[in-house]
């Protein structure tokens, strides 16, 4: 590739735009659900963008101890949205960051051995977990479409029209455009919905006016972390699922860049993600994972140099240091956000189903694993008082639908698949990984 600085900069900005909507909408959803003030929400968005850049640079820079050394972009994982909202609602915001901190330390600790743990997280488990998470998020989207729980105009025709108008705009973009426009359809939908709301007198710019032009990240902005066993178990499960997804992205990138990945490379990649999660906890951001949409952009552009990703990481860091840019995203009205959420959360469910498509459905055991885990996850979410009379030691695993469903999937997978024999299961894993890599390349 011609190392033209202007070309590298433009490609770097393109990578930023491809992942920006996903990176920004996570803090907006979590912050909105937890009832953060405009100032707190501005900080959350800004620090998230900043940490996306730091996490990306940690992963691209290959050192002796961390970094996969491939042109990969990291962003906050959508898998953590539901758990963070649930933990924050039950235990408070400090418990969110306590659980993220411990999960990051756990990832660093197991990074050397995670290849051996993958057998406990085949597609039948990860697909079930992601599907459960997506389903539990849908009520959040519906409440926001109506104007936000507790709002005086909840369910008004204005809110409903704005929400469905935003969703319709996103669908139209997906129907009539391809490539880059489709990649940022959510971002464009949020912008169009906000502009429409502005002419309806529903946009408040006060947060932008009050935000400063520059700030430095502040450790433990929301207070010192607290540690709850249920919250920690939930976040460790989220981290494990993210690592499994990242493994597929690593191998896909290795194929694209014609680099053979060794076990040490994978360990360094996992370790970099663990460090990113720890830093996310310290600065009150989010858990981070590899973004597959940027792999698709890499394929479309045909540019595989790491200089472009270094540039994208640097842009993210700079954007995160300017709160006014973060504040711009906080002016999005709740119904507009709700309309986009339906598409985003629906995509989480769809991605979970896509992961399940790699499962051998002729196996009745796999069908039972999916049926029981999804049923348990959804059931506990819908009827949280189901296990209220159980001992507290048992309720650690049953109070949260995501944990209950995930533990069910893991245990049943051990009973029906792992216990069958290592050789047969290894062949199943190899076939699943090949299918994952192939479908990732085709989907992009």
Beta strands, then each sheet from edge to edge (+ up, - down):
strand 1: 74-76
strand 2: 288-290
sheet 1: 1+ 2-
end
